[in-house]
Amino acid sequence: MMEPNEIFCILIGTMSVSSTFAQEVRKPMNIVYIMSDDHSFQTISAYDHRFIETPNIDWIANHGVRFTNSFVANSLSGPSRACMLTGKHSHTNGFTDNTRTFDGGQQTFPKLLQSSGYQTAMIGKWHLTSTPTGFNYWDVLLGQGDYYNPDFLCNGIPVHREGYVTNIVTDVALNWLENKRDKTKPFCLLLHHKAPHRVWDPDTCDLDLYNDRIYPIPKNFYDAYEGRKAAQKQKMSIEKDMDIVYDLKMADHDSIIHSNPELEKAGRLNYLRMTPSQRAQWDKHYDPIIQKFKAAGLTGKALAEWKYQQYMHDYLRVIHSVDRNVGRVIEYLRNHDLLDNTLIVYTSDQGFYMGEHGWFDKRFMYEESFRTPLLMYLPGGKHGDINQMVQNIDYAPTFLQLAGIEVPKDIQGISLLPLIQGKKVKNWRQALYYHYHEFPNEHHVCRHYGIRTSRYSLIHFYDDIDSWELFDLKKDPSQMNNIYRKKGTEALIKRLKSELFQLQVQYDDPIRNKYPL
């Protein structure tokens, strides 16, 4: 077993490979960091062509790099954002779950950029409860935000804006770039979309998009979760838990269709939030679907698969709007001669289930939610794929090093800059650490932590249950067969637990004292 000081030496060695980059940069590099909420890597055509084409998001990959092994540290929106801002795991930055309030007094990369002369802006979804700090300008959605006619706090002042949220967030961001920043200084813009977070309300201009598409049902859509106790307890099933009114828009005008009372009320309030013109376009699309649904009287598998198709259509329509607006940002940068001096990043706060295991949502350390898309365009940088395992705690040190700022020693991530530059990096990490903390919650996903290597995933679910899972990702990429304690895995389990403990020591996670390995 490696000692903590040995781990520290490896990290320092890894980081020192690119320590001279700041001296090579001729002028400060701008940063445009675009992050969506719950955008699955499966629904970006740079990764997967089964569902949708996303030409504008793909532009970043085609002119820059695509990370093929990009992951989060905690697959939940608020905690993931805190990891990104601080470069630290959830137990270190203090925002372990969405019941918490982010400590805005702590060190973040926007603060460090701002103190070094950058103009910083946070626009769109914040979702960290506390007031944004470290920004010259901030204009953020209240709470989760609304798809139609959303409310914002602009530098602390309430603002109501009419329109569709993805367009509005982009409008505000482009207005800041054009009219509100000091153009004599480098800038860092955090452009964070609400989309495609639940409940996947499309823009009115996209309502009829993909009407003729029928999406393939995932092979494990009817997963029975054999050998996976935590998966048996979850409440994120498309068949059982996706609400017919709130999620799938079946809010009929004669109120014959009913669902979970609280969710049904929320779904009908979403509709009432629209302007008369928006409602008219909405009704034109959904009323015929509602009438057909009533007449069909679906039950069982037929109902489950109808839900899946309805979910996929709306989700992908929302993605189409995100892609269109990413194109607007790239076009602005091109037209204002900023492409040659701006790092452009596209990612999501975590992955999402598109029916795999029969699910929507995220949270689990299974691949679909643990993985997240990550595309970066760096002028003069590498083109093509980056296959090393990276994590969202790595973003903060990357941006700081790009700006020529010394990365604080307490940041737990590693700068991705040498990878983006195409440099060879020795001793890159061989394993990732994950820890999900929120339970109980509406989706009933148990607390768990684990380690992922290039081939194996070892997970421990704890507190309300005590259950281990081990997957061979080469033989079982869909994670259907838990091989923990199967004959012949004894040595593998011992090695993985040793490596897991090393990571817990490295990141100083106190859970190791409660559940010794």
Disulfide bonds with the S-S distance in Angstrom:
none
